[in-house]
Amino acid sequence: MKTAKLTTATGYTWKTSVNSKASDESIIKYFMGEFFDVGQYPKEKLEQVVKVEIFNPETLTTIVYE
């Protein structure tokens, strides 16, 4: 599994696992510029992803896209 570290415009970050067969381009396309709810229930707080970092454990590489 690859790991994607996502950063929003306000600096909020989180990591999520991604299928290792997914291309880096498709991962970036899926997350970059999209809005995700980072609020705590019951309030929603939508924030836009402005940075995607992809770590591939098979090649030990990290790709950063801003």
mmCIF file of the N, C-alpha and C atoms, coordinates in Angstrom:
data_MODEL
# 
_entry.id   MODEL 
# 
loop_
_atom_site.group_PDB 
_atom_site.id 
_atom_site.type_symbol 
_atom_site.label_atom_id 
_atom_site.label_alt_id 
_atom_site.label_comp_id 
_atom_site.label_asym_id 
_atom_site.label_entity_id 
_atom_site.label_seq_id 
_atom_site.pdbx_PDB_ins_code 
_atom_site.Cartn_x 
_atom_site.Cartn_y 
_atom_site.Cartn_z 
_atom_site.occupancy 
_atom_site.B_iso_or_equiv 
_atom_site.pdbx_formal_charge 
_atom_site.auth_seq_id 
_atom_site.auth_comp_id 
_atom_site.auth_asym_id 
_atom_site.auth_atom_id 
_atom_site.pdbx_PDB_model_num 
ATOM 1   N N  . MET A 1 1  ? 0.837   -1.183 0.000   1.00 0.00 ? 1  MET A N  1 
ATOM 2   C CA . MET A 1 1  ? 0.000   0.000  0.000   1.00 0.00 ? 1  MET A CA 1 
ATOM 3   C C  . MET A 1 1  ? 0.881   1.246  0.000   1.00 0.00 ? 1  MET A C  1 
ATOM 4   N N  . LYS A 1 2  ? 0.453   2.214  -0.778  1.00 0.00 ? 2  LYS A N  1 
ATOM 5   C CA . LYS A 1 2  ? 1.086   3.522  -0.748  1.00 0.00 ? 2  LYS A CA 1 
ATOM 6   C C  . LYS A 1 2  ? 0.407   4.345  0.342   1.00 0.00 ? 2  LYS A C  1 
ATOM 7   N N  . THR A 1 3  ? 1.072   5.379  0.780   1.00 0.00 ? 3  THR A N  1 
ATOM 8   C CA . THR A 1 3  ? 0.499   6.298  1.761   1.00 0.00 ? 3  THR A CA 1 
ATOM 9   C C  . THR A 1 3  ? 0.466   7.695  1.168   1.00 0.00 ? 3  THR A C  1 
ATOM 10  N N  . ALA A 1 4  ? -0.689  8.350  1.289   1.00 0.00 ? 4  ALA A N  1 
ATOM 11  C CA . ALA A 1 4  ? -0.811  9.732  0.835   1.00 0.00 ? 4  ALA A CA 1 
ATOM 12  C C  . ALA A 1 4  ? -0.977  10.615 2.059   1.00 0.00 ? 4  ALA A C  1 
ATOM 13  N N  . LYS A 1 5  ? -0.127  11.633 2.173   1.00 0.00 ? 5  LYS A N  1 
ATOM 14  C CA . LYS A 1 5  ? -0.266  12.636 3.218   1.00 0.00 ? 5  LYS A CA 1 
ATOM 15  C C  . LYS A 1 5  ? -0.884  13.865 2.565   1.00 0.00 ? 5  LYS A C  1 
ATOM 16  N N  . LEU A 1 6  ? -2.024  14.289 3.079   1.00 0.00 ? 6  LEU A N  1 
ATOM 17  C CA . LEU A 1 6  ? -2.764  15.392 2.495   1.00 0.00 ? 6  LEU A CA 1 
ATOM 18  C C  . LEU A 1 6  ? -2.675  16.609 3.394   1.00 0.00 ? 6  LEU A C  1 
ATOM 19  N N  . THR A 1 7  ? -2.520  17.783 2.792   1.00 0.00 ? 7  THR A N  1 
ATOM 20  C CA . THR A 1 7  ? -2.439  19.040 3.533   1.00 0.00 ? 7  THR A CA 1 
ATOM 21  C C  . THR A 1 7  ? -3.456  20.007 2.948   1.00 0.00 ? 7  THR A C  1 
ATOM 22  N N  . THR A 1 8  ? -4.226  20.654 3.843   1.00 0.00 ? 8  THR A N  1 
ATOM 23  C CA . THR A 1 8  ? -5.220  21.631 3.398   1.00 0.00 ? 8  THR A CA 1 
ATOM 24  C C  . THR A 1 8  ? -4.629  23.035 3.446   1.00 0.00 ? 8  THR A C  1 
ATOM 25  N N  . ALA A 1 9  ? -5.405  23.988 2.954   1.00 0.00 ? 9  ALA A N  1 
ATOM 26  C CA . ALA A 1 9  ? -4.957  25.382 2.898   1.00 0.00 ? 9  ALA A CA 1 
ATOM 27  C C  . ALA A 1 9  ? -4.641  25.951 4.280   1.00 0.00 ? 9  ALA A C  1 
ATOM 28  N N  . THR A 1 10 ? -5.300  25.441 5.330   1.00 0.00 ? 10 THR A N  1 
ATOM 29  C CA . THR A 1 10 ? -5.050  25.949 6.684   1.00 0.00 ? 10 THR A CA 1 
ATOM 30  C C  . THR A 1 10 ? -3.933  25.192 7.397   1.00 0.00 ? 10 THR A C  1 
ATOM 31  N N  . GLY A 1 11 ? -3.349  24.185 6.725   1.00 0.00 ? 11 GLY A N  1 
ATOM 32  C CA . GLY A 1 11 ? -2.257  23.429 7.332   1.00 0.00 ? 11 GLY A CA 1 
ATOM 33  C C  . GLY A 1 11 ? -2.675  22.137 7.997   1.00 0.00 ? 11 GLY A C  1 
ATOM 34  N N  . TYR A 1 12 ? -3.967  21.818 7.989   1.00 0.00 ? 12 TYR A N  1 
ATOM 35  C CA . TYR A 1 12 ? -4.443  20.556 8.569   1.00 0.00 ? 12 TYR A CA 1 
ATOM 36  C C  . TYR A 1 12 ? -3.912  19.411 7.704   1.00 0.00 ? 12 TYR A C  1 
ATOM 37  N N  . THR A 1 13 ? -3.368  18.364 8.336   1.00 0.00 ? 13 THR A N  1 
ATOM 38  C CA . THR A 1 13 ? -2.822  17.227 7.597   1.00 0.00 ? 13 THR A CA 1 
ATOM 39  C C  . THR A 1 13 ? -3.373  15.918 8.123   1.00 0.00 ? 13 THR A C  1 
ATOM 40  N N  . TRP A 1 14 ? -3.408  14.928 7.241   1.00 0.00 ? 14 TRP A N  1 
ATOM 41  C CA . TRP A 1 14 ? -3.726  13.560 7.636   1.00 0.00 ? 14 TRP A CA 1 
ATOM 42  C C  . TRP A 1 14 ? -3.150  12.611 6.598   1.00 0.00 ? 14 TRP A C  1 
ATOM 43  N N  . LYS A 1 15 ? -3.001  11.351 6.986   1.00 0.00 ? 15 LYS A N  1 
ATOM 44  C CA . LYS A 1 15 ? -2.483  10.325 6.082   1.00 0.00 ? 15 LYS A CA 1 
ATOM 45  C C  . LYS A 1 15 ? -3.575  9.307  5.810   1.00 0.00 ? 15 LYS A C  1 
ATOM 46  N N  . THR A 1 16 ? -3.530  8.756  4.601   1.00 0.00 ? 16 THR A N  1 
ATOM 47  C CA . THR A 1 16 ? -4.480  7.722  4.229   1.00 0.00 ? 16 THR A CA 1 
ATOM 48  C C  . THR A 1 16 ? -3.775  6.702  3.350   1.00 0.00 ? 16 THR A C  1 
ATOM 49  N N  . SER A 1 17 ? -4.201  5.441  3.444   1.00 0.00 ? 17 SER A N  1 
ATOM 50  C CA . SER A 1 17 ? -3.629  4.387  2.614   1.00 0.00 ? 17 SER A CA 1 
ATOM 51  C C  . SER A 1 17 ? -4.271  4.409  1.235   1.00 0.00 ? 17 SER A C  1 
ATOM 52  N N  . VAL A 1 18 ? -3.454  4.099  0.227   1.00 0.00 ? 18 VAL A N  1 
ATOM 53  C CA . VAL A 1 18 ? -3.908  4.097  -1.160  1.00 0.00 ? 18 VAL A CA 1 
ATOM 54  C C  . VAL A 1 18 ? -3.427  2.800  -1.807  1.00 0.00 ? 18 VAL A C  1 
ATOM 55  N N  . ASN A 1 19 ? -4.244  2.235  -2.684  1.00 0.00 ? 19 ASN A N  1 
ATOM 56  C CA . ASN A 1 19 ? -3.896  1.012  -3.395  1.00 0.00 ? 19 ASN A CA 1 
ATOM 57  C C  . ASN A 1 19 ? -2.538  1.172  -4.071  1.00 0.00 ? 19 ASN A C  1 
ATOM 58  N N  . SER A 1 20 ? -1.665  0.203  -3.890  1.00 0.00 ? 20 SER A N  1 
ATOM 59  C CA . SER A 1 20 ? -0.304  0.294  -4.433  1.00 0.00 ? 20 SER A CA 1 
ATOM 60  C C  . SER A 1 20 ? -0.293  0.253  -5.962  1.00 0.00 ? 20 SER A C  1 
ATOM 61  N N  . LYS A 1 21 ? -1.369  -0.218 -6.574  1.00 0.00 ? 21 LYS A N  1 
ATOM 62  C CA . LYS A 1 21 ? -1.426  -0.274 -8.040  1.00 0.00 ? 21 LYS A CA 1 
ATOM 63  C C  . LYS A 1 21 ? -1.878  1.051  -8.653  1.00 0.00 ? 21 LYS A C  1 
ATOM 64  N N  . ALA A 1 22 ? -2.375  1.973  -7.834  1.00 0.00 ? 22 ALA A N  1 
ATOM 65  C CA . ALA A 1 22 ? -2.808  3.280  -8.336  1.00 0.00 ? 22 ALA A CA 1 
ATOM 66  C C  . ALA A 1 22 ? -1.576  4.091  -8.752  1.00 0.00 ? 22 ALA A C  1 
ATOM 67  N N  . SER A 1 23 ? -1.670  4.768  -9.878  1.00 0.00 ? 23 SER A N  1 
ATOM 68  C CA . SER A 1 23 ? -0.545  5.598  -10.325 1.00 0.00 ? 23 SER A CA 1 
ATOM 69  C C  . SER A 1 23 ? -0.478  6.862  -9.469  1.00 0.00 ? 23 SER A C  1 
ATOM 70  N N  . ASP A 1 24 ? 0.701   7.438  -9.391  1.00 0.00 ? 24 ASP A N  1 
ATOM 71  C CA . ASP A 1 24 ? 0.867   8.681  -8.638  1.00 0.00 ? 24 ASP A CA 1 
ATOM 72  C C  . ASP A 1 24 ? -0.018  9.772  -9.232  1.00 0.00 ? 24 ASP A C  1 
ATOM 73  N N  . GLU A 1 25 ? -0.113  9.805  -10.552 1.00 0.00 ? 25 GLU A N  1 
ATOM 74  C CA . GLU A 1 25 ? -0.933  10.807 -11.226 1.00 0.00 ? 25 GLU A CA 1 
ATOM 75  C C  . GLU A 1 25 ? -2.405  10.684 -10.831 1.00 0.00 ? 25 GLU A C  1 
ATOM 76  N N  . SER A 1 26 ? -2.906  9.430  -10.751 1.00 0.00 ? 26 SER A N  1 
ATOM 77  C CA . SER A 1 26 ? -4.318  9.244  -10.399 1.00 0.00 ? 26 SER A CA 1 
ATOM 78  C C  . SER A 1 26 ? -4.581  9.606  -8.939  1.00 0.00 ? 26 SER A C  1 
ATOM 79  N N  . ILE A 1 27 ? -3.611  9.374  -8.068  1.00 0.00 ? 27 ILE A N  1 
ATOM 80  C CA . ILE A 1 27 ? -3.758  9.737  -6.657  1.00 0.00 ? 27 ILE A CA 1 
ATOM 81  C C  . ILE A 1 27 ? -3.812  11.260 -6.521  1.00 0.00 ? 27 ILE A C  1 
ATOM 82  N N  . ILE A 1 28 ? -2.910  11.945 -7.220  1.00 0.00 ? 28 ILE A N  1 
ATOM 83  C CA . ILE A 1 28 ? -2.883  13.408 -7.184  1.00 0.00 ? 28 ILE A CA 1 
ATOM 84  C C  . ILE A 1 28 ? -4.185  13.970 -7.747  1.00 0.00 ? 28 ILE A C  1 
ATOM 85  N N  . LYS A 1 29 ? -4.637  13.416 -8.860  1.00 0.00 ? 29 LYS A N  1 
ATOM 86  C CA . LYS A 1 29 ? -5.881  13.879 -9.486  1.00 0.00 ? 29 LYS A CA 1 
ATOM 87  C C  . LYS A 1 29 ? -7.072  13.686 -8.547  1.00 0.00 ? 29 LYS A C  1 
ATOM 88  N N  . TYR A 1 30 ? -7.089  12.587 -7.803  1.00 0.00 ? 30 TYR A N  1 
ATOM 89  C CA . TYR A 1 30 ? -8.206  12.281 -6.903  1.00 0.00 ? 30 TYR A CA 1 
ATOM 90  C C  . TYR A 1 30 ? -8.279  13.268 -5.732  1.00 0.00 ? 30 TYR A C  1 
ATOM 91  N N  . PHE A 1 31 ? -7.134  13.610 -5.141  1.00 0.00 ? 31 PHE A N  1 
ATOM 92  C CA . PHE A 1 31 ? -7.125  14.421 -3.923  1.00 0.00 ? 31 PHE A CA 1 
ATOM 93  C C  . PHE A 1 31 ? -6.925  15.925 -4.148  1.00 0.00 ? 31 PHE A C  1 
ATOM 94  N N  . MET A 1 32 ? -6.036  16.303 -5.054  1.00 0.00 ? 32 MET A N  1 
ATOM 95  C CA . MET A 1 32 ? -5.637  17.705 -5.197  1.00 0.00 ? 32 MET A CA 1 
ATOM 96  C C  . MET A 1 32 ? -6.810  18.603 -5.581  1.00 0.00 ? 32 MET A C  1 
ATOM 97  N N  . GLY A 1 33 ? -6.992  19.658 -4.805  1.00 0.00 ? 33 GLY A N  1 
ATOM 98  C CA . GLY A 1 33 ? -8.045  20.633 -5.080  1.00 0.00 ? 33 GLY A CA 1 
ATOM 99  C C  . GLY A 1 33 ? -9.420  20.244 -4.576  1.00 0.00 ? 33 GLY A C  1 
ATOM 100 N N  . GLU A 1 34 ? -9.571  19.026 -4.073  1.00 0.00 ? 34 GLU A N  1 
ATOM 101 C CA . GLU A 1 34 ? -10.868 18.562 -3.574  1.00 0.00 ? 34 GLU A CA 1 
ATOM 102 C C  . GLU A 1 34 ? -11.087 19.041 -2.141  1.00 0.00 ? 34 GLU A C  1 
ATOM 103 N N  . PHE A 1 35 ? -12.346 19.134 -1.755  1.00 0.00 ? 35 PHE A N  1 
ATOM 104 C CA . PHE A 1 35 ? -12.718 19.539 -0.405  1.00 0.00 ? 35 PHE A CA 1 
ATOM 105 C C  . PHE A 1 35 ? -13.068 18.313 0.423   1.00 0.00 ? 35 PHE A C  1 
ATOM 106 N N  . PHE A 1 36 ? -12.558 18.263 1.660   1.00 0.00 ? 36 PHE A N  1 
ATOM 107 C CA . PHE A 1 36 ? -12.845 17.169 2.581   1.00 0.00 ? 36 PHE A CA 1 
ATOM 108 C C  . PHE A 1 36 ? -13.290 17.747 3.915   1.00 0.00 ? 36 PHE A C  1 
ATOM 109 N N  . ASP A 1 37 ? -14.150 17.014 4.588   1.00 0.00 ? 37 ASP A N  1 
ATOM 110 C CA . ASP A 1 37 ? -14.653 17.436 5.893   1.00 0.00 ? 37 ASP A CA 1 
ATOM 111 C C  . ASP A 1 37 ? -13.622 17.086 6.952   1.00 0.00 ? 37 ASP A C  1 
ATOM 112 N N  . VAL A 1 38 ? -13.039 18.098 7.571   1.00 0.00 ? 38 VAL A N  1 
ATOM 113 C CA . VAL A 1 38 ? -12.036 17.879 8.615   1.00 0.00 ? 38 VAL A CA 1 
ATOM 114 C C  . VAL A 1 38 ? -12.560 18.336 9.979   1.00 0.00 ? 38 VAL A C  1 
ATOM 115 N N  . GLY A 1 39 ? -13.854 18.651 10.035  1.00 0.00 ? 39 GLY A N  1 
ATOM 116 C CA . GLY A 1 39 ? -14.462 19.098 11.285  1.00 0.00 ? 39 GLY A CA 1 
ATOM 117 C C  . GLY A 1 39 ? -14.793 17.942 12.206  1.00 0.00 ? 39 GLY A C  1 
ATOM 118 N N  . GLN A 1 40 ? -15.084 18.279 13.448  1.00 0.00 ? 40 GLN A N  1 
ATOM 119 C CA . GLN A 1 40 ? -15.507 17.277 14.425  1.00 0.00 ? 40 GLN A CA 1 
ATOM 120 C C  . GLN A 1 40 ? -17.012 17.303 14.532  1.00 0.00 ? 40 GLN A C  1 
ATOM 121 N N  . TYR A 1 41 ? -17.592 16.115 14.611  1.00 0.00 ? 41 TYR A N  1 
ATOM 122 C CA . TYR A 1 41 ? -19.039 15.990 14.702  1.00 0.00 ? 41 TYR A CA 1 
ATOM 123 C C  . TYR A 1 41 ? -19.549 16.812 15.868  1.00 0.00 ? 41 TYR A C  1 
ATOM 124 N N  . PRO A 1 42 ? -20.619 17.533 15.737  1.00 0.00 ? 42 PRO A N  1 
ATOM 125 C CA . PRO A 1 42 ? -21.582 17.547 14.635  1.00 0.00 ? 42 PRO A CA 1 
ATOM 126 C C  . PRO A 1 42 ? -21.329 18.654 13.620  1.00 0.00 ? 42 PRO A C  1 
ATOM 127 N N  . LYS A 1 43 ? -20.260 19.427 13.764  1.00 0.00 ? 43 LYS A N  1 
ATOM 128 C CA . LYS A 1 43 ? -19.993 20.525 12.829  1.00 0.00 ? 43 LYS A CA 1 
ATOM 129 C C  . LYS A 1 43 ? -19.128 20.057 11.671  1.00 0.00 ? 43 LYS A C  1 
ATOM 130 N N  . GLU A 1 44 ? -19.505 20.506 10.477  1.00 0.00 ? 44 GLU A N  1 
ATOM 131 C CA . GLU A 1 44 ? -18.697 20.221 9.305   1.00 0.00 ? 44 GLU A CA 1 
ATOM 132 C C  . GLU A 1 44 ? -17.730 21.379 9.055   1.00 0.00 ? 44 GLU A C  1 
ATOM 133 N N  . LYS A 1 45 ? -16.560 21.041 8.579   1.00 0.00 ? 45 LYS A N  1 
ATOM 134 C CA . LYS A 1 45 ? -15.568 22.054 8.224   1.00 0.00 ? 45 LYS A CA 1 
ATOM 135 C C  . LYS A 1 45 ? -14.870 21.560 6.957   1.00 0.00 ? 45 LYS A C  1 
ATOM 136 N N  . LEU A 1 46 ? -15.321 22.054 5.817   1.00 0.00 ? 46 LEU A N  1 
ATOM 137 C CA . LEU A 1 46 ? -14.747 21.628 4.548   1.00 0.00 ? 46 LEU A CA 1 
ATOM 138 C C  . LEU A 1 46 ? -13.493 22.434 4.244   1.00 0.00 ? 46 LEU A C  1 
ATOM 139 N N  . GLU A 1 47 ? -12.420 21.708 3.910   1.00 0.00 ? 47 GLU A N  1 
ATOM 140 C CA . GLU A 1 47 ? -11.160 22.357 3.566   1.00 0.00 ? 47 GLU A CA 1 
ATOM 141 C C  . GLU A 1 47 ? -10.610 21.745 2.291   1.00 0.00 ? 47 GLU A C  1 
ATOM 142 N N  . GLN A 1 48 ? -9.942  22.582 1.502   1.00 0.00 ? 48 GLN A N  1 
ATOM 143 C CA . GLN A 1 48 ? -9.410  22.161 0.216   1.00 0.00 ? 48 GLN A CA 1 
ATOM 144 C C  . GLN A 1 48 ? -7.983  21.644 0.346   1.00 0.00 ? 48 GLN A C  1 
ATOM 145 N N  . VAL A 1 49 ? -7.706  20.523 -0.305  1.00 0.00 ? 49 VAL A N  1 
ATOM 146 C CA . VAL A 1 49 ? -6.363  19.948 -0.316  1.00 0.00 ? 49 VAL A CA 1 
ATOM 147 C C  . VAL A 1 49 ? -5.486  20.755 -1.269  1.00 0.00 ? 49 VAL A C  1 
ATOM 148 N N  . VAL A 1 50 ? -4.331  21.214 -0.759  1.00 0.00 ? 50 VAL A N  1 
ATOM 149 C CA . VAL A 1 50 ? -3.410  22.025 -1.559  1.00 0.00 ? 50 VAL A CA 1 
ATOM 150 C C  . VAL A 1 50 ? -2.045  21.355 -1.739  1.00 0.00 ? 50 VAL A C  1 
ATOM 151 N N  . LYS A 1 51 ? -1.835  20.231 -1.041  1.00 0.00 ? 51 LYS A N  1 
ATOM 152 C CA . LYS A 1 51 ? -0.550  19.523 -1.141  1.00 0.00 ? 51 LYS A CA 1 
ATOM 153 C C  . LYS A 1 51 ? -0.789  18.032 -0.947  1.00 0.00 ? 51 LYS A C  1 
ATOM 154 N N  . VAL A 1 52 ? -0.181  17.228 -1.822  1.00 0.00 ? 52 VAL A N  1 
ATOM 155 C CA . VAL A 1 52 ? -0.285  15.768 -1.724  1.00 0.00 ? 52 VAL A CA 1 
ATOM 156 C C  . VAL A 1 52 ? 1.126   15.201 -1.724  1.00 0.00 ? 52 VAL A C  1 
ATOM 157 N N  . GLU A 1 53 ? 1.437   14.389 -0.716  1.00 0.00 ? 53 GLU A N  1 
ATOM 158 C CA . GLU A 1 53 ? 2.716   13.696 -0.642  1.00 0.00 ? 53 GLU A CA 1 
ATOM 159 C C  . GLU A 1 53 ? 2.427   12.208 -0.705  1.00 0.00 ? 53 GLU A C  1 
ATOM 160 N N  . ILE A 1 54 ? 3.069   11.508 -1.637  1.00 0.00 ? 54 ILE A N  1 
ATOM 161 C CA . ILE A 1 54 ? 2.821   10.077 -1.816  1.00 0.00 ? 54 ILE A CA 1 
ATOM 162 C C  . ILE A 1 54 ? 4.092   9.314  -1.479  1.00 0.00 ? 54 ILE A C  1 
ATOM 163 N N  . PHE A 1 55 ? 3.974   8.382  -0.529  1.00 0.00 ? 55 PHE A N  1 
ATOM 164 C CA . PHE A 1 55 ? 5.109   7.537  -0.159  1.00 0.00 ? 55 PHE A CA 1 
ATOM 165 C C  . PHE A 1 55 ? 4.859   6.133  -0.685  1.00 0.00 ? 55 PHE A C  1 
ATOM 166 N N  . ASN A 1 56 ? 5.827   5.612  -1.431  1.00 0.00 ? 56 ASN A N  1 
ATOM 167 C CA . ASN A 1 56 ? 5.740   4.259  -1.961  1.00 0.00 ? 56 ASN A CA 1 
ATOM 168 C C  . ASN A 1 56 ? 6.756   3.390  -1.227  1.00 0.00 ? 56 ASN A C  1 
ATOM 169 N N  . PRO A 1 57 ? 6.298   2.456  -0.375  1.00 0.00 ? 57 PRO A N  1 
ATOM 170 C CA . PRO A 1 57 ? 7.228   1.639  0.408   1.00 0.00 ? 57 PRO A CA 1 
ATOM 171 C C  . PRO A 1 57 ? 8.019   0.643  -0.439  1.00 0.00 ? 57 PRO A C  1 
ATOM 172 N N  . GLU A 1 58 ? 7.525   0.326  -1.630  1.00 0.00 ? 58 GLU A N  1 
ATOM 173 C CA . GLU A 1 58 ? 8.238   -0.621 -2.491  1.00 0.00 ? 58 GLU A CA 1 
ATOM 174 C C  . GLU A 1 58 ? 9.502   0.002  -3.075  1.00 0.00 ? 58 GLU A C  1 
ATOM 175 N N  . THR A 1 59 ? 9.449   1.291  -3.389  1.00 0.00 ? 59 THR A N  1 
ATOM 176 C CA . THR A 1 59 ? 10.605  1.967  -3.975  1.00 0.00 ? 59 THR A CA 1 
ATOM 177 C C  . THR A 1 59 ? 11.278  2.939  -3.010  1.00 0.00 ? 59 THR A C  1 
ATOM 178 N N  . LEU A 1 60 ? 10.672  3.105  -1.826  1.00 0.00 ? 60 LEU A N  1 
ATOM 179 C CA . LEU A 1 60 ? 11.177  4.019  -0.802  1.00 0.00 ? 60 LEU A CA 1 
ATOM 180 C C  . LEU A 1 60 ? 11.289  5.451  -1.329  1.00 0.00 ? 60 LEU A C  1 
ATOM 181 N N  . THR A 1 61 ? 10.314  5.858  -2.132  1.00 0.00 ? 61 THR A N  1 
ATOM 182 C CA . THR A 1 61 ? 10.315  7.207  -2.689  1.00 0.00 ? 61 THR A CA 1 
ATOM 183 C C  . THR A 1 61 ? 9.114   7.991  -2.209  1.00 0.00 ? 61 THR A C  1 
ATOM 184 N N  . THR A 1 62 ? 9.287   9.298  -2.151  1.00 0.00 ? 62 THR A N  1 
ATOM 185 C CA . THR A 1 62 ? 8.200   10.213 -1.809  1.00 0.00 ? 62 THR A CA 1 
ATOM 186 C C  . THR A 1 62 ? 8.084   11.242 -2.918  1.00 0.00 ? 62 THR A C  1 
ATOM 187 N N  . ILE A 1 63 ? 6.855   11.433 -3.405  1.00 0.00 ? 63 ILE A N  1 
ATOM 188 C CA . ILE A 1 63 ? 6.570   12.438 -4.417  1.00 0.00 ? 63 ILE A CA 1 
ATOM 189 C C  . ILE A 1 63 ? 5.731   13.522 -3.768  1.00 0.00 ? 63 ILE A C  1 
ATOM 190 N N  . VAL A 1 64 ? 6.123   14.784 -3.947  1.00 0.00 ? 64 VAL A N  1 
ATOM 191 C CA . VAL A 1 64 ? 5.394   15.908 -3.377  1.00 0.00 ? 64 VAL A CA 1 
ATOM 192 C C  . VAL A 1 64 ? 4.818   16.723 -4.524  1.00 0.00 ? 64 VAL A C  1 
ATOM 193 N N  . TYR A 1 65 ? 3.503   16.996 -4.436  1.00 0.00 ? 65 TYR A N  1 
ATOM 194 C CA . TYR A 1 65 ? 2.829   17.815 -5.448  1.00 0.00 ? 65 TYR A CA 1 
ATOM 195 C C  . TYR A 1 65 ? 2.108   18.947 -4.751  1.00 0.00 ? 65 TYR A C  1 
ATOM 196 N N  . GLU A 1 66 ? 2.446   20.177 -5.121  1.00 0.00 ? 66 GLU A N  1 
ATOM 197 C CA . GLU A 1 66 ? 1.809   21.352 -4.507  1.00 0.00 ? 66 GLU A CA 1 
ATOM 198 C C  . GLU A 1 66 ? 1.154   22.193 -5.571  1.00 0.00 ? 66 GLU A C  1 
# 
